[in-house]
Every structure is written in C-alpha cells, then in structure tokens.
C-alpha cells in the first residue's frame, strides 16, 4: 500500500514538473515580454535593453526556467511586470479569498448533492427523481453568467436581501466578505450540486442493482440497513474524484463568477493580469491552478485506494 502511495506521489511530482515546463515554454512563445508590457510604445532601443537587463530577460531560457522553478519551490514567484510588487504577496490574498469562496460552496454543496443524489437514485424514475434530475440538467446547461445575473436581479435588486457585487478589498479579513460573497457562493453551489448529484445518483442505482445488495435483500436484511451500511458507502467512492475535480475547479475555474460579482479571487486576478499583459502574474496563477489540480486529484486517488480494497488489489495485479 505504501509503495502504491509513493508511486502516485512520484507521478504527481513529475506531472507538476512537466506542467511547469509547459507553462514556461508557453509564456516564452508569446510575442513580447514583461518589458514590452511595461514600456508599451517606448519598448525599443536602449530603454528596452536596460529593462530586460534589469529583469534578467537577456539570459538564456534554461537558466531563467531553473531560477523560476527554484523560486517557486521556495514560495517566491518573482515580481510583477511593473517590478514594484512581489507576486507572492499579490497572489496570497487572492488564493485565500478563492479558498473562502470554495469553502462556502463546498460546505453546502457536498452534503446537499449527496442527499439529493441518494434520494434520486433510491426512487429512480419517480417524481422525486424526475424533479431533481431536471433541476440538475438545467443547472448544468445554464451558463454561469446567466444564473448569476438572475440571482442578482431577484435577491439583490428586487428583494434587496444581499449586495449585488463585492466591494470589499482583497486584503480585508475573511469575515468582512460576508454577506457580499453569498450570491457568488450560491452560483457555485448550484453548479457543483448538479455535477456531483448526477454522479451519486448513477452510483446508487448501480450499487442497488449489484449482486451483494440483492443477496442481502433475499436474506431479509432491513432495507435502510442495506442502504446506509452497504450501498451508500460503496456508491460514494466514485464521487470522490468528482468532488476533487470540483475543488480544483473552484480554485481557478470560476473566472466568470468572480468577474460578474467583482469578487477579488484568483480568477479575477488572472483576468486583470491578462488584460494588463502581466505575464509573470499569469505564469504564477497558471502554475498555482495546475498544481492544485494535480494535488487534489492525487489526494482523491489515495483516498480511493484506502477506501476501496478491490482497487488496491487491481493496482497490485497490474504491477
């Protein structure tokens, strides 16, 4: 078991290294650099050469990649394109804010999606399943900016219960974002419930039709005991990876929601950095999001191995 875990950890580290190399090469392939973004129309001649010398852009790509990767390992992402602010300080508050938004969505979305998915699976093709499944499909198909606009119109403008957008600065304390981040968290919760609920529903249906559940039913085991002690724990195993992907998506894939609600998170900072051609910040955020995806999926794989003996035995046989 430890060998499998170390193997997954090694693969995760290799993946992060490959992603860092791809990100660096992608930024290198873009036209211009941080100096052209800073100098704009004056990006030529002696001024451009001095800027590149000051920022170390005249050195070959390989030494710059090694220095950049080494700095990341030490928690130093370098300076912004303007050279006046450390990226680690700039990104730190935004990561915290995105985690706050993700925590609000996960704390409500995961229990509710498991409950609704289990109910839909147990009462398959009945009115409750049709109602929940239809709602999930609608939540998955409606774009985020549409649902966000509708929520703003109803709860912020018509009812006046919550603020429409977030006006709190990025470096404020977490409690100061309440209740401004409620609508943004609600949009993410609806999207998350739709995806996880569908997975839980399918898993519950498959497990309830399995041989060991049928055998337990024939032996006279009470129905709800079968559900809670045998079916539900096995049905939730496939949802672990979906939840892991959702957590990673919440960290960097909620650009639309953060822009609509003016939420000072990582996604909003990425949009601002792209608009301002701040390539070092874009590079740092992309690396953070990629590492988050790899890390969260690594945790999900390890949990699946720990909770599913059959998966462990399959992995051992494949070796």
Secondary structure, 3 states (H helix, E strand, C coil): CHHHHHHHHHHHHHHHHHHHHHHHHHHHHCCCCHHHHHHHHHCCHHHHHHHHHHCCCCCCHHHHHHHHHHHHHCCCCCECCCCCCEHHHHHHHHHHHHHHHHHHHHHHHHHHHHHHHHHHHHCCCCHHHHHHHHHHHHHHHCCHHHHHHHHHHHHHHHCCCCCCCCCCCCCCCHHHHCCCCHHHHHHHHHHHHHHHHHHHHHHHHHHHCCHHHHHHHHCCCCHHHHHHHHHHHHHCHHHHHHHHHHHHHHHHCCHHHHHHCCCCCHHHHHHHHHHCCCHHHHHHHHHHHHHHHHHHHHHHHHHHHHHCHHHHHHHHHHC
